[in-house]
């Protein structure tokens, strides 16, 4: 009998978030699923890891699924490190992270705990995919995504993901019949214009609440932002080698 692929599932919204519960159900149809996820929300943690405090990890049962689950006190990246180095008896064939409640397209990938967990898996040599839905609502409807997630995951297992590449998959907030298809994209050039809402607490101490607006400066029709706006699922091949290779030749002209 052919052995099922071992799939590591993680996220940044916490192990009880509806997004990861939906992803676990889908992965149980694809392979043998093991879940290692934060015990509380860790959104926008980026690639933070825990080095100055202890980590706690325990087996838990959230639902009646067949999967083995661990709840971890650390960050999304911590969860992957613990899974690979302590909890699993073999390297996963695939790591999937999400389904995130909210966008991780464009510049958001830099801040994303969801994608950082996938990146950590990629660094460990594990094919990895991050899934996100452009809906921040805790009661978001993940059903329109199911067949596409299964399709993308199955293709990744069958064909392999390019070496040192992690897939960043974002879904528009649409009904299944409204989704036009899948586009392979590049990351749009965009940024956040931050503002800080300055307030005072009852004790008279000032504090700040980060707000802001997202500005897409990219008019290209090959970007993730364009695809999502037009009703497509975007897949951006993302790398963790941050070297700006195109700049090396220019920098070598400096008098160093």
Steps between C-alpha positions, in 0.01 A plus 500: 500500500638840400593716798302822528697825483568655839360853510589751773226757561561826683379862504526833680136554606518227763419131506125549554454756219236405241756539220736232626210271590382519138854439372538194724182348359628545145845360580346192663366417152848530350735334747598430859461826687689628804415840645743720692359848546506793745276480805390861442494750209844596367404718204763735353777330698707461185789256545540558873636211706510449875850519650466681835218300655383141519275324251213276601342241274227249578279253320140613479172384348296772329257292295433143396751496215761229456792744520757530777506854638741704709431842649813715532561814706738641240488673163408340167869454418553339842223253421674381185838477674352292782311277258807420289755468778302356792150377425510312169680174430550585132521811286160612366438465129321835508429785740185708459435815700164674543234545395576854613215734589611793283726588210866405471542637149756759394706657781288324763714190446782674691296528819308175469528231765316267264760536227790502746394155621499383137837669446645323803388169353662597170826577678480150650474358148128426522271601210265759645190704418331786683127546446312824575148631444428869454248497783600598855168388646529215750189347343642520144367242253784266397283258303561669159874437548491128572524355150773746402709431810474127437593551134802719577619266776464191284690666215777603738536144630492352150730745322707645782554866581818660356794479737528784753156629400187526714156563351296796625136434409231765552127462439255778419193525719256354248253217462639192325311567177639857492867394515639525146798270546864502611778736392874461557608851597775722625478696823349843439699807597292648779536627854313612808468867592514470877327720749503477876184574694630670815288445810520534878410226744303559824827536691606788275765306308517548124486202267483444126280284277640420155268574208558574135395455141627265230628667182559296184750685280517220242284519186628174355256231395728220614492576872323334790302817574373520142403133496311521828318816396395330175362195680792258463693299755860622507805277543830678552818288509689652791863450601680531830833593338475878544814576299442770237706315241446768235682754720821307554668618179421866573625478859824344377575832325525678837847591628502245781 
